[in-house]
């Protein structure tokens, strides 16, 4: 096959116009732009040696970008969960220590009952108040009981009395103090409640 026939055959396969200027070129490779080429990749084509500017590469880049964004979002979620888990573990550890310490604080109440010396009593109360203030600084609060209306979410009734001049369900006395830590009950107050007969 002659060179001219070879080039002409190639133009037919790649849909070039017959009067394409490149027909006069000496090289076998057609260098014209093929508007009718329907290929979908950016490689040279064996039949017509043309190249198309399809969007495969752009789509692939977008896929990688979306994947990177997803990985970043997953990592941010993991980081937030890890921080929250650490925070909760810290609070749980603090609560355990405080719960273990509360019985020691209870001894002040019993100790004060047996102290007759006013100066000694004052000193013990100062120590007790200092401990209570320190506990407040880390989020521990004593549950109010005596004179308050019974609240099952805060108080644990251990006995009931019938006192005529007291309102029904009012706490008359506190057997053991209750405490909250960061808004949650860590020990219910043990109380004696007034119950009037129907």
Beta strands, then each sheet from edge to edge (+ up, - down):
strand 1: 140-142
strand 2: 155-161
strand 3: 171-176
strand 4: 179-181
strand 5: 184-187
strand 6: 189-194
sheet 1: 1+ 4- 5+
sheet 2: 2+ 6+ 3-
end
